């Protein structure tokens, strides 16, 4: 019932609570609650749903998650790395919606793909680099080629949208939005790193629980989408969770600059 990328958040919360047990013993209740209650509810809902549906129709277990890993390591005809290609749907439908057969096919294709990546190290470094760039450095990357472009038969009804989407993303307004987005995202990353480093060297007092959660959630998401099928829009939750951390980092930097200015003035 919970998507894999959100399961990362659940695991991050559980880790934070487990670490907090060393300070306050009652946190073990929260840790066990996260790890036991949520999966139990998920399993119970799944069983109830399957029971109700199977009384009338035969219910498949669904598309194997391994198909998303195959997509995550593949390159499509347009040169996009690790993005959605429809492989998961095709593997499922071509095997008559049989989960086991689709998973067997995915294992075979994944083995072939991994062997190829091992033998072509230069190519492997290139595709992972491009995948990381398209996923983490431009939140508008997908919207412009997946938007209502006339070249795709799309229809644009407002003047502002026409300005943004004119010439397949070559308008000045689109470029302003794109590079502004990149600047915001990387500003969040930069000050989050500063905040984390200050905490690690003991120069900062902050809500440790939230800091740990945000950092673990981000690291987990980064690793996950390095191999899983990806889109730029998938990383919004990881970036958003870092905003409170980044704000503390920004405050400390501004405070340091202000103190330096005051000390120079006093001299």
PyMOL commands that set and color helices and strands:
alter all, ss='L'
color gray80, all
select helices_A, chain A and resi 4-20+27-54+66-72+87-94+99-119+121-136+141-146+150-152+159-168+172-200+208-227+232-241+243-266
alter helices_A, ss='H'
color red, helices_A
deselect
rebuild
show_as cartoon
